[in-house]
Amino acid sequence: MIKKPLAILGISPGSKYLGISIFQGSDLSYWGIKVLKGVWSKEKIKKAKKILSNLIDRHDVNVVAIKKLHPSRSSKNLNRFVTIIKEFSKEKRLKVCQYSLKDLKNFFSLGLKMNKRQMAELIVTQYPFLEHQFEKEKRNKNPYFIRMFEAIALGTFCFHQLDH
């Protein structure tokens, strides 16, 4: 039996934005931000599931790496959303991995203290084609692309964990 190559969907969930990354093996093949407008509702959840389902099908994803939310930076709705993503992924028979921001920072910084922006900077050294988004993020008053960089970090870390 031939082992199917890893195809990882990295998700950094938020109430307004989903940071997304797709890895085919160790190669970053897709990245971006998906906007979820409006208040929490069944429609918003349905839209998010449709976005994820399309990505999973289009990229033949077999692993989902989700950011583990920090209790002080979350809400009941966001926690429920993460649960829905995990259940949805399991229904699609995908392996689900969850990592905290602390896990990601430790991996990228080799144990040194770092913030999200510094982690994004390290990601750009690995993927220089992301320089444009990083420069835009540095100019933004409100973090926009940071979720995308978190999703890329999730995919990178997940690949490293599962490929060894």
C-alpha positions as CSV (number, residue, x, y, z in Angstrom):
1,M,0.0,0.0,0.0
2,I,1.4,3.4,-1.0
3,K,1.3,6.0,1.7
4,K,-0.5,9.2,0.6
5,P,1.7,12.3,0.8
6,L,0.9,14.8,3.5
7,A,-1.5,17.5,2.4
8,I,-2.0,19.9,5.4
9,L,-4.5,22.6,5.8
10,G,-3.4,25.1,8.5
11,I,-6.1,27.1,10.1
12,S,-5.8,30.1,12.5
13,P,-9.4,30.8,13.4
14,G,-10.8,34.2,14.3
15,S,-14.2,35.7,14.6
16,K,-13.7,37.8,11.5
17,Y,-10.8,36.2,9.6
18,L,-9.5,32.7,9.0
19,G,-5.8,32.5,8.3
20,I,-5.3,29.6,5.8
21,S,-2.3,27.7,4.5
22,I,-2.0,24.6,2.4
23,F,1.1,22.4,2.4
24,Q,1.7,19.6,-0.1
25,G,4.4,17.8,1.8
26,S,6.9,20.5,2.9
27,D,5.9,22.9,0.1
28,L,3.6,25.8,0.8
29,S,1.2,25.8,-2.1
30,Y,-1.5,28.2,-0.9
31,W,-1.9,30.9,1.7
32,G,-4.3,33.7,2.5
33,I,-7.0,35.2,4.6
34,K,-10.7,34.3,4.3
35,V,-13.1,36.9,5.6
36,L,-16.1,35.9,7.7
37,K,-18.5,38.9,7.8
38,G,-21.3,39.4,10.2
39,V,-22.2,38.2,13.7
40,W,-22.0,34.6,14.7
41,S,-24.8,32.7,13.1
42,K,-25.6,29.4,11.5
43,E,-25.1,31.1,8.1
44,K,-21.6,32.3,9.1
45,I,-20.7,28.8,10.3
46,K,-22.1,27.4,7.0
47,K,-20.0,29.8,5.0
48,A,-16.8,28.9,6.9
49,K,-17.5,25.1,6.4
50,K,-18.0,25.7,2.7
51,I,-14.7,27.6,2.4
52,L,-12.9,24.8,4.3
53,S,-14.6,22.1,2.3
54,N,-13.6,23.7,-1.0
55,L,-10.0,24.0,0.1
56,I,-10.0,20.4,1.4
57,D,-11.4,19.0,-1.8
58,R,-9.4,21.2,-4.2
59,H,-6.1,20.4,-2.5
60,D,-6.8,16.8,-1.5
61,V,-6.1,17.6,2.1
62,N,-5.6,14.7,4.6
63,V,-4.5,16.6,7.7
64,V,-5.9,19.7,9.4
65,A,-3.7,21.7,11.8
66,I,-5.7,24.1,13.9
67,K,-4.5,26.8,16.3
68,K,-5.3,26.0,19.9
69,L,-7.0,29.1,21.3
70,H,-5.7,30.7,24.4
71,P,-8.4,30.9,27.1
72,S,-7.9,34.6,27.7
73,R,-8.0,35.5,24.0
74,S,-11.1,33.5,23.0
75,S,-14.9,33.6,23.3
76,K,-17.6,31.0,23.7
77,N,-18.5,31.4,20.0
78,L,-14.9,31.1,18.8
79,N,-14.4,28.0,21.0
80,R,-17.5,26.5,19.5
81,F,-16.3,27.4,16.0
82,V,-13.0,25.5,16.6
83,T,-15.0,22.5,17.9
84,I,-17.1,22.6,14.7
85,I,-14.0,22.7,12.5
86,K,-12.6,19.7,14.4
87,E,-15.8,17.7,14.1
88,F,-16.2,18.7,10.4
89,S,-12.6,17.6,9.7
90,K,-13.2,14.2,11.5
91,E,-16.4,13.7,9.4
92,K,-14.2,14.1,6.3
93,R,-11.8,11.5,7.8
94,L,-9.0,13.9,8.2
95,K,-6.3,13.7,10.8
96,V,-6.7,16.7,13.2
97,C,-3.7,18.3,15.0
98,Q,-3.9,21.2,17.3
99,Y,-1.0,23.4,18.4
100,S,-0.8,26.4,20.7
101,L,0.9,29.7,19.8
102,K,3.5,28.7,22.5
103,D,4.2,25.4,20.6
104,L,4.8,27.4,17.4
105,K,6.9,30.0,19.0
106,N,9.1,27.4,20.7
107,F,9.5,25.5,17.4
108,F,10.5,28.6,15.4
109,S,12.6,30.3,18.1
110,L,14.3,27.2,19.4
111,G,13.0,28.1,22.9
112,L,13.9,31.8,22.8
113,K,11.2,34.4,23.7
114,M,9.5,35.9,20.6
115,N,6.3,37.6,19.6
116,K,4.0,36.9,16.6
117,R,5.6,39.5,14.4
118,Q,9.1,38.0,15.0
119,M,7.7,34.5,14.2
120,A,6.2,36.0,10.9
121,E,9.7,37.4,10.1
122,L,11.2,33.9,10.6
123,I,8.5,32.4,8.3
124,V,9.4,35.0,5.6
125,T,13.1,33.8,5.8
126,Q,11.8,30.3,5.0
127,Y,9.3,31.6,2.3
128,P,10.8,34.8,0.8
129,F,7.8,35.2,-1.5
130,L,5.8,36.2,1.5
131,E,7.9,39.4,2.0
132,H,5.2,41.6,0.4
133,Q,2.5,40.5,2.8
134,F,4.9,40.9,5.7
135,E,5.8,44.4,4.7
136,K,2.0,45.2,4.4
137,E,1.4,43.7,7.8
138,K,4.1,45.9,9.4
139,R,2.3,49.0,8.1
140,N,-1.2,47.9,9.2
141,K,-2.5,49.4,12.4
142,N,-4.6,46.3,13.0
143,P,-3.1,42.9,12.4
144,Y,-4.6,41.4,9.3
145,F,-2.1,39.0,7.8
146,I,-0.8,37.8,11.1
147,R,-3.4,35.0,11.1
148,M,-2.1,33.9,7.7
149,F,1.4,33.7,9.1
150,E,0.1,31.7,12.1
151,A,-1.6,29.3,9.7
152,I,1.7,28.9,7.8
153,A,3.5,28.3,11.0
154,L,0.8,25.6,11.9
155,G,1.3,23.8,8.6
156,T,5.1,24.0,8.9
157,F,5.1,22.7,12.5
158,C,2.5,20.0,11.7
159,F,4.6,18.7,8.7
160,H,7.7,18.6,10.9
161,Q,5.8,16.7,13.6
162,L,4.2,14.1,11.3
163,D,7.0,13.6,8.8
164,H,9.6,12.5,11.4
